[in-house]
Amino acid sequence: MNEKGKLVFQLIKKNPYLSQQEMAEQLGMSRPALANTISSLIKRGEIIGRAYVLPEKNQIIAIGGANVDRKFSIEGDTQLGTSNPASVSESVGGVARNIAENLGRLGNFVSLLTTLGEDHDGLLIEQSSNTYINFDLVEKVKDESTGSYTAVLDHTGELVIAMANMAIYDKLTPSVLKQCEATLQNASCIIIDLNCPLETVQYVKDFATQHNIILAIVPVSSPKMSRMPKDLQGVNYLICNRDEAEAYLQQKVETFEQYEQAVQGLLEKGVEYVLLTLGGQGVMAGHANNITHFKAVVTEDIVDVTGAGDAFVSAYLHGMLNNETLEESVQLGLINASKTLQSDKTVRPDLTKNNLTNWRNL
């Protein structure tokens, strides 16, 4: 048992009726980190359960991708058909996982619901993320590899080839989610990305509507828009880019007039809030037939674009779920995206609720 486990064990032994929030506060830990430690103690037989079992309320559940990203950078001229000297970097990613970490760093209690392999990459994701994300809902799949994305870049940074191994998300079926229904129905918000199969997205939409749970859908790419339900009644938030809107609506989205038309079209399909992200042109936001354009935050010294979109989604939803206005929430999203562009990390390691507030006030 490590030092953290010993502290939790002793606290439970002293008072098994403490809530996770009370224990987290006494130990100076985040709730996801505490929940993961308790889960580990139960699995190892150090404790056999809590004095009473109550579902965690007001947690956010992120459903979808969690994978390992690798970048191979070729040092000289690219030579096909032979070995090329290269350096490699490795980081954890995945849309749902990135969003969950952002929200966890902002002080929200977030659980990740995904499928991981019983391999090195699955362990890496959990060890890298469990300070801010609760992993109790993760489904471990035997004989399947954890999702991964591998890119080969030439010496100028241009992409030569990329390989995506995402087959494990086909295992993220409604039957897996049904095992977690008791937890899902107590969520304050469910976020799902389109790494999930269509039947899973449809199941989550119907479940959230039935239980009056806030639902956000976050596309992954334009090809995966085929996994969007045709009827979007019950979807509270849809955050997509131009390519994704074009693919879903089957119409051009290239001018400001077409941006407004796209947002209006998505509102008419039943979405409560539509956020159309436009890169350097900002965001077009729609709610109740009121469509507003927000300018992008000017960003200098861009280091890496990876994770900026997920940073926007996270801070925007953080604002909306914590009673900020639409305008304030969009600004939080734009600021977090801008700050992430200036970092070489997918999620900024200095992201906190206080820092986000300070960045907004600069």
C-alpha positions in Angstrom: 0.0 0.0 0.0 1.5 3.4 -1.0 1.5 6.4 1.2 -1.7 7.9 -0.3 -3.5 4.6 0.2 -2.4 4.4 3.8 -3.8 7.9 4.5 -7.1 7.0 3.0 -7.2 3.6 4.8 -6.6 5.2 8.2 -9.2 7.9 7.6 -11.9 5.3 6.6 -10.9 3.2 9.6 -11.3 6.2 11.9 -14.7 7.3 10.4 -16.3 5.1 7.7 -19.2 7.4 7.5 -17.3 10.3 6.0 -18.4 11.3 2.5 -15.8 11.3 -0.3 -16.0 15.1 -0.4 -15.2 15.3 3.3 -12.3 12.9 3.0 -10.9 14.7 0.0 -11.0 18.0 1.9 -9.3 16.5 5.0 -6.6 14.9 3.0 -6.1 17.8 0.5 -6.9 15.5 -2.4 -9.2 15.9 -5.4 -12.3 13.8 -5.4 -11.4 11.8 -8.5 -8.0 11.0 -7.0 -9.6 9.9 -3.7 -12.3 7.8 -5.6 -9.6 6.0 -7.5 -7.6 5.3 -4.4 -10.7 3.9 -2.6 -11.5 1.8 -5.7 -7.9 0.4 -5.7 -8.2 -0.5 -1.9 -11.4 -2.3 -2.5 -10.0 -4.3 -5.5 -7.0 -5.3 -3.4 -9.2 -6.4 -0.5 -7.8 -3.8 1.9 -11.4 -2.6 2.5 -14.6 -4.4 1.7 -16.8 -1.4 1.0 -18.1 1.8 2.6 -20.3 1.9 5.7 -23.1 2.9 3.3 -23.3 3.2 -0.4 -24.8 6.3 -2.0 -24.5 7.3 -5.7 -22.2 10.3 -6.4 -24.5 13.2 -7.3 -23.7 16.3 -9.4 -20.8 14.6 -11.2 -20.0 15.1 -14.9 -19.6 11.9 -16.9 -17.5 12.1 -20.1 -18.1 9.2 -22.5 -15.8 8.5 -25.5 -12.2 8.5 -26.6 -9.1 8.0 -24.4 -6.0 7.1 -26.3 -2.2 7.6 -26.5 -0.8 10.0 -29.1 2.7 9.4 -30.5 4.6 11.7 -32.8 7.7 10.6 -34.7 9.7 13.5 -36.0 12.1 12.5 -38.8 15.5 14.3 -38.4 16.6 14.6 -42.0 15.0 14.2 -45.4 12.2 11.6 -45.5 13.3 8.4 -47.3 10.5 6.0 -48.1 11.1 2.2 -48.0 14.0 2.4 -45.5 14.7 3.3 -41.9 14.7 7.1 -41.0 16.4 8.5 -37.8 13.6 10.1 -35.7 12.7 11.3 -32.3 9.5 10.4 -30.6 7.1 12.1 -28.1 4.2 10.5 -26.3 1.2 11.9 -24.6 -2.3 10.9 -23.5 -5.3 12.2 -25.5 -8.8 11.4 -26.7 -11.6 13.9 -26.9 -13.6 12.7 -23.9 -10.5 12.2 -21.8 -9.1 15.7 -22.7 -12.4 17.3 -21.8 -12.6 15.4 -18.6 -9.1 16.5 -17.5 -9.8 20.1 -18.3 -13.0 20.0 -16.3 -11.3 18.1 -13.4 -8.5 20.7 -13.3 -11.3 23.4 -13.1 -12.5 21.8 -9.9 -15.4 19.7 -11.2 -15.9 16.0 -10.2 -15.6 14.1 -13.5 -15.8 10.4 -14.3 -14.6 8.9 -17.6 -16.6 6.2 -19.3 -14.6 4.5 -22.0 -13.0 1.3 -23.1 -9.3 0.6 -22.5 -7.2 -2.4 -23.2 -5.4 -4.3 -20.5 -2.1 -3.1 -21.8 0.7 -0.5 -21.3 -1.2 2.3 -23.0 -4.3 1.8 -20.9 -2.2 1.9 -17.7 -0.4 5.0 -18.9 -3.7 6.8 -19.5 -5.0 6.0 -16.1 -1.8 6.9 -14.3 -1.4 10.1 -16.2 -5.0 11.2 -15.6 -6.4 9.9 -12.3 -5.5 13.0 -10.2 -8.3 14.8 -12.1 -10.5 12.0 -13.5 -12.4 9.2 -11.8 -11.8 5.9 -13.6 -14.4 3.7 -11.8 -16.6 3.5 -14.9 -13.9 2.4 -17.3 -14.5 -0.9 -19.1 -11.3 -3.0 -19.5 -11.4 -5.1 -22.7 -9.3 -8.3 -23.0 -7.4 -8.9 -26.2 -8.0 -5.4 -27.5 -5.4 -2.6 -27.8 -6.1 0.7 -26.1 -6.8 3.4 -28.7 -3.8 5.1 -30.2 -2.9 7.8 -32.8 0.6 7.7 -34.3 1.8 10.5 -36.6 5.0 10.7 -38.6 6.3 14.2 -39.3 9.0 15.4 -41.6 11.8 17.7 -40.5 9.6 20.8 -41.3 6.8 19.5 -39.1 4.5 18.5 -42.0 2.5 15.3 -41.6 4.0 12.4 -43.7 1.5 9.7 -42.6 -0.7 9.0 -39.6 -2.2 5.8 -38.2 -5.3 5.7 -36.0 -6.2 2.5 -34.1 -9.6 3.2 -32.6 -11.4 -0.1 -33.0 -11.7 -0.6 -29.3 -14.4 2.1 -29.2 -16.7 -0.2 -31.1 -16.9 -2.1 -27.8 -18.3 1.0 -26.1 -21.9 -0.3 -26.7 -25.2 0.4 -24.9 -24.8 -2.9 -23.0 -21.6 -1.4 -21.4 -23.4 1.8 -20.4 -26.4 -0.1 -19.0 -24.1 -1.5 -16.3 -23.5 2.1 -15.2 -27.1 3.3 -15.3 -27.4 3.9 -11.5 -24.4 6.3 -11.8 -25.5 7.8 -15.1 -28.9 8.8 -13.8 -27.4 10.8 -10.9 -25.1 12.8 -13.2 -25.5 16.5 -13.5 -24.2 16.4 -17.1 -23.2 13.8 -19.6 -20.7 14.6 -22.4 -20.4 12.2 -25.3 -18.0 12.3 -28.2 -18.5 10.6 -31.6 -15.8 8.0 -31.1 -18.8 6.1 -29.8 -21.0 4.0 -32.1 -24.3 5.6 -33.3 -26.4 3.2 -31.2 -24.5 4.3 -28.1 -25.0 8.0 -28.9 -28.7 7.4 -29.5 -29.0 5.4 -26.2 -27.3 8.2 -24.3 -29.5 10.9 -25.9 -32.7 8.9 -25.0 -31.4 8.2 -21.5 -30.5 11.8 -20.8 -33.9 13.0 -22.1 -35.8 10.4 -20.0 -33.9 11.4 -16.8 -33.7 15.1 -17.5 -29.9 15.2 -17.5 -28.0 17.9 -19.3 -26.4 16.4 -22.5 -23.5 17.7 -24.6 -22.4 16.1 -27.9 -18.9 16.8 -29.1 -18.1 15.6 -32.7 -14.6 14.2 -33.4 -14.3 14.7 -37.1 -16.6 15.3 -40.1 -16.6 11.6 -41.2 -17.9 10.6 -37.7 -20.9 13.0 -38.1 -22.6 9.9 -39.5 -22.9 8.8 -35.8 -25.1 11.8 -34.9 -28.8 11.1 -34.3 -31.1 12.6 -36.9 -33.4 13.9 -34.2 -31.5 16.2 -31.8 -34.4 16.9 -29.4 -33.0 16.6 -25.8 -29.5 17.7 -26.8 -28.6 20.7 -24.6 -25.2 21.5 -26.2 -23.7 20.8 -29.6 -20.2 22.1 -30.2 -18.9 21.5 -33.7 -16.7 23.1 -36.4 -17.5 24.1 -40.0 -16.5 20.8 -41.6 -18.7 18.9 -39.1 -21.7 21.1 -39.6 -21.3 20.8 -43.4 -21.2 17.0 -43.2 -24.3 16.8 -40.9 -26.4 19.4 -42.7 -25.3 18.6 -46.2 -24.8 22.3 -47.0 -22.0 24.7 -47.6 -20.7 26.5 -44.5 -18.2 29.0 -45.9 -19.5 32.6 -45.3 -20.9 34.4 -42.3 -24.4 34.1 -43.7 -23.9 30.4 -44.1 -22.5 30.2 -40.5 -25.8 31.7 -39.2 -27.8 29.4 -41.5 -26.0 26.4 -40.1 -26.5 27.4 -36.5 -30.2 28.0 -37.2 -30.5 24.6 -39.0 -29.1 22.8 -35.9 -31.3 24.8 -33.5 -34.3 23.7 -35.6 -33.3 20.1 -35.2 -33.9 20.4 -31.4 -30.5 21.5 -29.9 -30.9 24.0 -27.1 -27.4 25.7 -27.5 -25.3 25.4 -30.7 -21.7 26.5 -30.8 -20.1 26.6 -34.2 -16.3 27.1 -33.8 -14.6 29.0 -36.6 -10.9 28.9 -35.7 -9.4 32.4 -36.1 -12.9 33.8 -36.9 -14.2 33.0 -33.4 -17.5 31.3 -32.6 -21.1 31.6 -33.8 -23.4 30.8 -30.9 -27.1 30.2 -31.1 -29.9 29.8 -28.5 -33.6 30.2 -28.8 -33.2 31.6 -32.4 -30.8 34.3 -31.1 -27.5 33.9 -33.0 -24.4 35.8 -31.9 -20.9 36.0 -33.2 -17.9 36.1 -30.8 -14.5 37.2 -32.0 -11.5 34.9 -31.4 -9.0 35.8 -28.7 -5.8 37.0 -30.5 -3.1 34.4 -29.8 0.5 35.1 -30.3 3.4 32.5 -30.2 1.3 29.5 -31.0 3.2 26.3 -30.0 0.8 23.5 -30.7 -2.9 23.4 -31.8 -3.5 20.0 -30.3 -6.2 20.1 -27.6 -7.3 23.7 -28.2 -10.8 22.6 -29.4 -11.3 20.4 -26.3 -10.1 23.3 -24.1 -12.8 25.5 -25.6 -15.5 22.9 -25.1 -14.4 22.3 -21.5 -14.2 25.8 -20.3 -17.5 26.8 -22.1 -19.3 23.9 -20.4 -17.7 24.7 -17.1 -19.1 28.2 -17.3 -22.6 27.1 -18.3 -22.7 24.4 -15.6 -21.6 26.9 -13.0 -24.3 29.5 -13.8 -22.2 31.8 -16.0 -24.1 33.5 -18.9 -23.7 32.3 -22.4 -21.5 35.3 -23.2 -19.2 34.7 -20.2 -19.0 31.0 -20.9 -18.0 31.5 -24.5 -15.3 33.9 -23.4 -14.0 31.3 -20.9 -13.8 28.8 -23.7 -12.0 31.1 -26.1 -9.5 32.1 -23.4 -8.8 28.5 -22.4 -8.4 27.6 -26.1 -6.0 30.5 -26.6 -3.9 29.6 -23.6 -3.7 25.9 -24.7 -2.5 27.0 -28.1 0.5 28.6 -26.3 1.3 25.3 -24.6 3.1 22.1 -25.8 0.7 20.1 -23.7 -2.7 18.9 -24.8 -4.1 20.1 -21.4 -2.3 23.0 -19.7 -0.7 21.8 -16.5 -1.3 25.2 -14.9 -5.1 25.2 -15.6 -7.1 25.9 -12.5 -10.4 27.7 -11.8 -8.5 30.7 -10.3 -6.1 30.9 -13.2 -8.9 30.8 -15.8 -10.6 33.6 -14.0 -7.3 35.6 -13.8 -6.7 35.0 -17.6 -10.2 36.3 -18.3 -9.6 39.5 -16.3 -6.2 40.3 -18.0 
